[in-house]
Amino acid sequence: MTDQPTPPRKPKPALTHIGERELAPSTRMMGHGYDPVLSEGSLKPPVFLTSTYAFASAAEGKRFFEGITGLRPGGAEGLVYARFNGPNQQIAESRLAVWDGAEDALVFSSGMAAISTLLLTLCGQGDVVVHSGPLYAATEGLIARTLSRFGVGYVDFSAGAERQEIEAAIARGQALAAQQGGKLAVIYLESPANPTNALVDIEAVAAARDALAPAVPVAIDNTFLGPLWQRPLERGADVVVYSLTKYAGGHSDLVAGGISGARRWIDPVRMLRNTLGTICDAHTAWMLTRSLETLELRMSRAGENAARVCAWLARHPKVERLGYLGMIADPRQQDIFDRHCTGAGSTFSLYLRGSEAEAFRFLDTLKIAKLAVSLGGTETLASHPAAMTHLSVPPERKALLGITDNLVRISIGIENADDLIADFQQALEAV
C-alpha cells in the first residue's frame, strides 16, 4: 500500500467561546491570533525576522498591494513588506484588540509614534484639536509646538471638567477652526493624566461631542490604567491610545505604542503608518505578545502592592498628600472613578512636605525603587516630573496643572509590599 501524502491542515479559527460562555481576555491571550499549524507546530509564535514576503502569484501580489494602498477597502489580505505588516505585529495587534474590546488595533515603534501618526492622520491645515489637560509633556509639545507649525490650533480644558465646560471648549474649538478655515479634527484625552492622576469624564466628553460635533472622534491615552482597569471604548471613546512600553510591555525591556478602535478610525491610521514606517519591529511585537499573556497577573499584583504602600504613606507626617486613585478626596473625581474604572492602578503622585530639595533627597535615598522615568514595569520606579518628564512644560502651566516641585511620581512594581514600605520609610527619614 502506497503512503498517501498528508493533506495540508488549515489553521483553526480563533477560540472565543466554550459553549455559550465568552472567554476572558486573559484566557484568549494564550493563543489568540496564532495557530501552531502555520509554524511547524511551534507552541509559541516564532520571531519572523524578514523584511519581505513571497507572493503565490502576480495576481495575488497585485491584490495585496490594492489593499495596502487603499485602492480596495479592507486592507491587505496577506503579508507584503515589514513596513506594512508581519506575523508578529498582527498577532500582537489582534490580542491588544481583545483586551480593549475593539474591532482592530495597530502597534507602533513607540507611544509617541502612535500618537503622532494618529494626530497626523486626523489633522490638516487650519484644523483644531480640543484636548484635556494635563497631557504627557511630549504630547502637549507635539500639539502646541509641532502641529501648530502646520496651522493646527488647539483648545484645552481641565481634566475634571463637567459637561458644560467641555461643551464650551468644543464650541471654542469649532469657532477657532472656522476662523482658520479648517475643522474640529479630534477631541484628545488623557485619563488618568500624567503625572497628577486627574481623571477625565469620558462619558461627559462623548455626550458633549454627540451634541455639538457628532462626526468628531474622541481619542484617549489609556496608558495609566489600561487595558485592565479602564475600557474607554465602553464609555464612549472611539480610539484608545497606549504607550505599550508601560503596563502592556511591563518589563522595562521594550518600547512600543498602540491604538485600538473601530476599523473606520483604524484603517486611515494604518495607511499613514504604511507611509511613515512607524510600525514596531518584529522582535518588539514578539516580546509584546509574550507580555500580554501575563498582563492581568502583573497589573493585579502591582495594584495590590500600591494599595498597601499608599495606605502606609498616607499616614506619614512628611507626606502632604497622595494623588492615588484609591484615595480620592474630590467628589467629582470619585464619581468619574466609580463610573469609569475597575481599579486604582499602581502609579500615583506623592506630594512631600517641602520642595525640590526634599523631593531630590527622597529620590536619592531610595534603595529598592529605581530612580528612573517610565512606569508600569515589574520593578518600582520613582521620578521627579517637574525636573524630568515635564521639564519642558512652561512654569506657569506646570503650576496650573499641579506639577509642583514637591511632587514625586511613583510606579509600584511586583516586589514584596513590606520591602517597598521599608524602603520608603528609610527614604522619608532622610528628608
N, C-alpha and C positions, 0 to 999 in steps of 0.2 A: 504494500500500500504506500503510495507516494504521499509524503508530508505536504500538506497544503499550507501556503503562506498565511500567517495570521493577518486578518484584515486590520487596517489601522483603526485604533479606538478614537472616538470622538470625545472631546472634553465635556465633562459634566456641567450642567447648568449650576449657577450659584445656589447654594442651600440657604434658604431664608426662613423656612418653616419646618416644624415637625408636627404633622397633622395640622391642627388649627392654631398651634402656638407659634407666634413670631419669635424668632431667635433674637437674643440680645446682641448689641454690637460687640461686647466682649467675647461672645462665642463666635460670631462671624469673622472676627479678626484672625482666627486660626486658619482660615483657608480662602476667604472671600477674594475673588478676582484672580485666582490661580488654581490650575489643575496640574498635578504631577504628571499626567499623561503627556503634556506638552513639553516636558523637560526630562525625559528619560526616567520618569518615576521619582525624581528628586522630591523629597517630602517638603522641603522649603525652596522658595524660588532662588535660582542661582543669580549671580550678577551678570547681566548681559553687557559686556564691555565691547560694544560695537558701535560704529558711527553710522552705518548704513545697512539696509536690509534688501535682500534679493526679491524680485517680483517673479511670480509664476509665469507671467506673460506680459507683453507690452500693453495689452488692453487693461490688465489689472493695474499696472503702473499708472496709466492714464486715469483710471477710476480713482485710485488712491490720491493722486495729485488734485483731481477735481474737488475732492473732499477737503484736502489740506488748504487749498487756496480759496475755498468758499464758493466755487463755481457750482457745486452741488451741495445742497443742505445735508446736514447730518454728520459732517466731519469725516475724518479718514476712516476707511473700512479696515485698514491694515497698517502695518508698520512701514515707515518710509525712511526716516532720517532722524538722527538723535536730537537735532534741534527742534523737531516737531513732536516726537513721541518715542516710546520704548516700552518694553515689557515691565521693567521695574517701576517706571513712572506711572504706568497705567494701573498697576496693582496698588501702589500707594494711593493714587487718586480714588480708586474705587472704594478703598477702605476708609479714607477720610470722608467720603460722601456718606458712607454708612453711619459713621459717628454723628454726623450733623443732620441726618435725615434729609439729605439733599439729592437732587436729580443727578448732579455731576460735580466734579471738583477738579482743580488743577494744582500742580505743585511747581514751585519756583526755586531759584537759586538762593533766595533769602526772603525774609519777611518784607523788606523794603522793595525787593524786586516784584513781589506780588502786589503791594500797594501801588507802586509806580505804574506797573502795567495796567492795573485796574483803572486808575485815575486817567492815564493817558488814553485809554480806550473810551472812557465816558466823556472826557472834556475836550472841547475845541475852543478856538479863539473867541473871546467875548463871553464864554460860559462862566458860571459861578458855582462854587462848592459851598454848601452850608454844612458846618461841622460842629460837633460838640467840643468842649474844652475842659480839661487839657487833653491833648493828644501826645503820643510819643514824640519826642523832640524832632526826630528826623522826619516824621510825617508832617508836623507843623511847618518845618523848614521847606519840605517839598511843595506844600501848598502855597505858603506865603512868599517864598523867595524864588523857587524854580518855576512853578506853573505860572506865577504872575508875570514872568518874563515873556510869556507867550499869550498874554492877555486874559488869563483866567483869574477871576476875582474870587473872594471868599467872604462869608459872613459866619460868625460863630455865636454859640450860646453855651451857657454853663451846663455842666453835666447833669445836675439835679433839676433842671428846668421843668416846669409844668407845661401843659399843652398850650396855654395862652402865650407863654414866652417863646415856645418852639414855633408856633404859627407866626408870631411876629418876625422871627428870624427868617423863616421861609419867605414871608412877604417881602422882607428887605432884600433877600437874595433874588427874588423874581424881579424886583424893581431895578436892582443893580444890573442884572442880566439884560433887561430891556434897554437900559441906558447904554450898555456896552455892545448891543446888537447881537447878544447870544441867548442862551437859555440856562435855566437852572438844571445842572447836569447830574448832581448826586447829593444826597444827604449822607454825610460820612460821620460815623460814631465810633467811639472807643469806650467800652464799658466792661469791667471797671477801668477807670482811667489810670494811666501811668504817670506819676507814681503814687497818686493820692488815694486810689481805690474808689473814687467817686463813681456812682452808678448813673447811667442814663436810662430814662424810661422809654424803652424801645416801643412799647405799645402806644404811648402818647405820641411819639415821633411818627409812627405808622399812621395813626389816626389823623394827625395834622397833615401829613403828606396826602392821605386819601382825600382830605377836604380841599386842599389848595393846589396840589400838584400831583395828581394820581399817576402820571406817566414816569415820575422820577424815582429811581431806585434808592433804597436805603441799604447802605453797606455798613458793616460794623466789625471793628477789630475785637475779636473774642479771645485774644491770647491769654489773658489772666485767668479765665475760668473755663474755657472750652477745651475740648467739647464735652467734658464730663459734667460740669456744674452749671452750664448755661447753654441753651439751644435757641439762639436768636431767631432762626427761621420760623420757629413755632410762635414767636411773639410779634411777627410782622416784618422782620428784616428780609431783604431779598438776596443779599450776598454776605457771607461770613468770611472774614479775613484773619489769617494767622501768621505769626512768626512760629513756624513749626520747629524752630530751634529750641523753643521753650518746652512746655509740657509734652507736646506730641513727640518730639525727639527725645527729650527728657534725660539725656546722659551727658550733656555738655560736650558732645563729640561730633555734632553736625550743624550745618547752617542751611535752613530751608524755609520756604514760605508756602502758603496755600490759600486758595479761595474755594468756597463751596456755594452752591445755589442752584436755581433753576437754569436749564440749558439756554433759555433766551438771554440770560445775562452772561453765562459762562462762555458760550460759543464765540462772541465777539472778542472777548479777552484772549481766548485761545488763538484766534487769528493774529492778534498783535504779538502774543508771545512767540508765535512761529517766526514773525519778522524780527523781533528784538533778540530772540535767543535767550530769554530769561528762564527757561525750563531748568530744573535741577538735574544734576548728572545722575547716571545710573547707580553708582555706588551709594550716593546720598539717599536716593529713593529706596534702595535695598535696606539701608540702615533704618530709614524711617518706617518701612514696613515692619521690620523687627520690633521697633519701639512701640508701634501701635498695638501690638499684641499684649503688652504689659501696661498700657496707659491707665486702665482703671485701677490696677493694683498700686502703681506708683503714686498716682494722684490721691487715692484714698488714704494711703499711709502718710503722705505729706500733709494732707488736710487734717488728719487726726493729730499729728505732731504739732501743727500750727495752733490748733485749739488749746492744747496743753501749754505750749510755750506762751501764748498770748494771755491765758488765764494767770500765769505767773507774772509776766511783765506788767500787766495792768495794776498789780498791787505794789509795784516797786516805787519808792519815793523819788527816784531820779527819772522816772518816766512821766512826761507831761500828759501824753495821751497816745492812743493807738488808732491808726487807720486800718482797722481789721473788720472784715465783713461779718464776723461772728459777734461783734460788739458795736453795733451801730447805735449812735445816740440820737441822730436826726430822724424824726418820724417819717419824713418824706423819703429818705433813703431806705429806711426799714420797709416801707410799703413797696418800693421798687424791688428790693431784695426778695421779699416774700412772694411776689408775683413772678419774678424772672429767674431766680437762682435756686439750685438744689443743694448747694454747698457754699461754704465761706471761702474756699480756696486756701492757699498756703503762702501767698505773697501779701505782705502788708507794710504799712508805713509806721515806723517807730519815731515818735517825736520826743526827743530828750529835753530835760530841763537845762537850757543853755543855748549855745550857738554852734558855729562851725568847730571851734576848738574842742568842745565836749564831744561832738559827733566824731571828729577825727580820732580823739583819744579812745573812744569806744571801739571804733573800727580797727585801730592799730593793735588793740589788746586782745582781740578775738583769736582763739586758737583752733577750734573745730570749724567754725564758719569761715569761709574763704572770702577775702576782700576782693570782690570781682563784680562786674556788671553781668547782665543777663539774669535769668530766673527760670524756675521750673525744672531744674536738674535734680539728680538724685542727691546731690550734696547741698548743704545750706550755704547761701550766698548773701553777702551784705555789701551795700554800696551807698554812696552819697550823691543822690540825684542832682542837687544844685551845683555841685562841683564836677560832676562826671556826665551822666547821660543827658542832663538838661542844662549843661553849661552854656550852650549857645542860645538858650532862650533869654530874651531881654529881661533885665532885673525887675522891671515893673510888671511884666506878665507873670514871672515866677511868683511875685508877691500876690498877685491877683488870684493865681491858681493854687496857692498854698504850698508851693515848693520852696520851703524855707531852709535856712542853714542848719537847723536842728533836726531836720528830717533824715532818717536813715531808712532805706528800703531793704527789707529782708525777705528772702525767699527760702522757706523751710524745706529741707530735704527729707530723706527717709532714714536718717540716723536714729539712734535711741533718743527719745524725747528728754529723758532725765539728763543725759550727757549735754544736750543742747542748752538746757536750763542752767546747768553748772557753768557752761561756757559764757552765757550771757551774764550770769551773776558775777563772775570774776571780771568781766569786761566793764560792767557797770560800777564795780568797786573802784576802778581806775579813773572814772570820770570825776 
